[in-house]
Amino acid sequence: MNKTGIAYIVSAATLVVAVWLGVSIGTVKVPLSTFWDSTDTTATNILWKIRMPRVILAGLVGASLAIAGAAFQGLLKNPLADPYTLGVSSGASVGAVVTLFFGLSIPMLGTYTLPIFSMVGAALTMFLVLGFARLVDRSMKMETIILTGIIFGSFLGSVLSLMIALTGEELRQIIGWLLGSVSMRGWKYIVMVLPFVVIGSFILWLNRRELNAMLFGEERAHHLGVNVRRRKFMILIGGSILTGSAVAVSGTIGFVGLVVPHMTRLLWGSDHRHLLTLSFLNGATLLIICDLIARTIISPSELPVGVITSFIGAPVFAYIFYRQRRKGAI
């Protein structure tokens, strides 16, 4: 069996183990037999009404952020790029918080109002970041794009702080949402986010070969027959759909889109034909495990899952940055 086959088997097996740990471990232990034996009503209710939807939602959010991060890193040819560092998550958060703050609900969209506004915020932020970076530096160096993303992320963070300061009764809801969590969401959130996860992932998967070509530079990719402008637009839209929908249902969860693609690339290579799918699987695994830690480490209380991902992601971000600078110096 080749390396790619082993990568898929290991990633899928790890995800299955993570799902099982996520649904079985807690203040009440849920045995494996609960899947086919429903005589224990308490265990069955805990499994199918509380833990399974939480684990599935955590998996979908982690997978979305990871595959979006892998696509952004490939497009910008920089391992420091992800929805968090590019300001896309902040844009999605502003879109979602505006919806919560004003109690917006468009009749035609119904429950989809929140993810739609979140995706619009993510897409607008991405295009503003790229547009401003192009004004500052016509060559659009990666450092310029990332610094522009940090600038926009900081500005949008201040907008969020302003809305929080002006918030009355909704303060607890918005603060809890911004910290990042998949707790007590239920099956309706899975139904809400699943179509966007499928659409966004499919868009990125369709561009897997073009991402490989663009690793050699836009001019070389153009000579290879890639419509660079069109493909960049599609990748940005796909990444924004995934980021916006993930942020809409879970709040801001940082570093998943940075850590997972980078580690997957180190372990299994940078071929986007496989990197995107493997990042999807490993992103789901990471966030399920992080959510398990968040709800058990100080049981019976629980931490926001965003706190756990930041504890993991910040040192990895520092390591990647240090490594990039060392490589540049050499």
FENQUIGI-V783056 format. One record per residue. N is the residue number from 1. OMEGA is omega as a letter, one per 30 degrees, with the letter a starting at -180 (999 if undefined). Layout:
N,OMEGA ; N,OMEGA
This chain:
1,a ; 2,a ; 3,a ; 4,l ; 5,l ; 6,a ; 7,a ; 8,a ; 9,a ; 10,a ; 11,a ; 12,a ; 13,l ; 14,l ; 15,l ; 16,l ; 17,a ; 18,l ; 19,a ; 20,l ; 21,a ; 22,a ; 23,a ; 24,a ; 25,l ; 26,l ; 27,l ; 28,l ; 29,l ; 30,a ; 31,a ; 32,a ; 33,a ; 34,a ; 35,a ; 36,a ; 37,a ; 38,a ; 39,l ; 40,a ; 41,a ; 42,a ; 43,l ; 44,l ; 45,l ; 46,a ; 47,a ; 48,a ; 49,a ; 50,a ; 51,a ; 52,l ; 53,l ; 54,a ; 55,l ; 56,l ; 57,l ; 58,l ; 59,a ; 60,l ; 61,l ; 62,l ; 63,a ; 64,a ; 65,a ; 66,a ; 67,l ; 68,l ; 69,l ; 70,l ; 71,l ; 72,l ; 73,l ; 74,a ; 75,a ; 76,l ; 77,a ; 78,a ; 79,l ; 80,a ; 81,l ; 82,a ; 83,a ; 84,a ; 85,l ; 86,l ; 87,a ; 88,l ; 89,l ; 90,l ; 91,l ; 92,l ; 93,l ; 94,l ; 95,a ; 96,a ; 97,l ; 98,l ; 99,l ; 100,a ; 101,a ; 102,a ; 103,a ; 104,l ; 105,l ; 106,a ; 107,a ; 108,a ; 109,l ; 110,a ; 111,l ; 112,l ; 113,a ; 114,l ; 115,l ; 116,l ; 117,l ; 118,l ; 119,l ; 120,l ; 121,l ; 122,a ; 123,l ; 124,l ; 125,a ; 126,a ; 127,l ; 128,l ; 129,a ; 130,l ; 131,l ; 132,l ; 133,l ; 134,l ; 135,a ; 136,a ; 137,a ; 138,l ; 139,l ; 140,l ; 141,a ; 142,l ; 143,l ; 144,a ; 145,a ; 146,l ; 147,l ; 148,l ; 149,l ; 150,l ; 151,a ; 152,l ; 153,l ; 154,l ; 155,l ; 156,l ; 157,l ; 158,l ; 159,l ; 160,l ; 161,l ; 162,l ; 163,l ; 164,l ; 165,a ; 166,a ; 167,l ; 168,a ; 169,a ; 170,a ; 171,a ; 172,a ; 173,a ; 174,l ; 175,l ; 176,a ; 177,a ; 178,l ; 179,l ; 180,a ; 181,l ; 182,a ; 183,l ; 184,l ; 185,l ; 186,a ; 187,a ; 188,l ; 189,l ; 190,l ; 191,a ; 192,a ; 193,a ; 194,a ; 195,a ; 196,l ; 197,a ; 198,a ; 199,a ; 200,l ; 201,a ; 202,l ; 203,a ; 204,a ; 205,l ; 206,a ; 207,a ; 208,a ; 209,l ; 210,l ; 211,l ; 212,a ; 213,a ; 214,l ; 215,l ; 216,a ; 217,a ; 218,a ; 219,l ; 220,l ; 221,l ; 222,l ; 223,l ; 224,l ; 225,a ; 226,l ; 227,a ; 228,a ; 229,a ; 230,a ; 231,l ; 232,l ; 233,a ; 234,a ; 235,l ; 236,l ; 237,l ; 238,l ; 239,l ; 240,l ; 241,a ; 242,a ; 243,a ; 244,a ; 245,l ; 246,a ; 247,a ; 248,a ; 249,a ; 250,a ; 251,a ; 252,l ; 253,a ; 254,l ; 255,l ; 256,l ; 257,l ; 258,a ; 259,a ; 260,l ; 261,a ; 262,l ; 263,l ; 264,l ; 265,l ; 266,a ; 267,a ; 268,l ; 269,a ; 270,l ; 271,a ; 272,l ; 273,l ; 274,a ; 275,a ; 276,a ; 277,l ; 278,l ; 279,l ; 280,a ; 281,a ; 282,l ; 283,l ; 284,l ; 285,a ; 286,a ; 287,l ; 288,l ; 289,l ; 290,l ; 291,l ; 292,l ; 293,a ; 294,a ; 295,a ; 296,a ; 297,l ; 298,a ; 299,g ; 300,l ; 301,l ; 302,l ; 303,l ; 304,a ; 305,l ; 306,l ; 307,a ; 308,a ; 309,l ; 310,l ; 311,l ; 312,a ; 313,a ; 314,l ; 315,l ; 316,l ; 317,l ; 318,l ; 319,a ; 320,a ; 321,l ; 322,a ; 323,l ; 324,a ; 325,l ; 326,l ; 327,l ; 328,l ; 329,l ; 330,999
